[in-house]
Amino acid sequence: MSKFVQIRRDQVVTISPCAQDPAYWPDIVEVEDDDPRYVAFFTKIQAILAGLPDGDAGQTSTETPNQNADQQP
């Protein structure tokens, strides 16, 4: 599925829901879901929404498995 994104300095800066008039938005282009620029942008958005530092979007918890090992019954 394609996306319409605004590219500046070879990075996605915004996502648009549809194609835009190039007279007003010359840097809106259509890209596929696997475009590396779109993937990098979306990964950062996921990290921000999850409240995690950049690059840790896949991590869901800051607790390590053995963090509370000494408290086991």
Phi, psi and omega in degrees: 000137183268159179232154174251119186229155175262125182251130172223132182051042177062028177226144175286131178245336175211160175241135179248145181287345181203175178298151181239159178292117182296342176294329180257329184231071185292341183259016172272124180230161177265129178228162177271165181303331184264011177297127184303327179291319178292317179300316180297316179297312183294325177297319177295319179298316178300319180295318179296314181295330179276350180076026182249159175297157178308138177089353181251028185298331181280343182278131183250349181215146177266355181277130177277154184304325183258015184299323182250027183298326182285351180261006181288146182294000000 
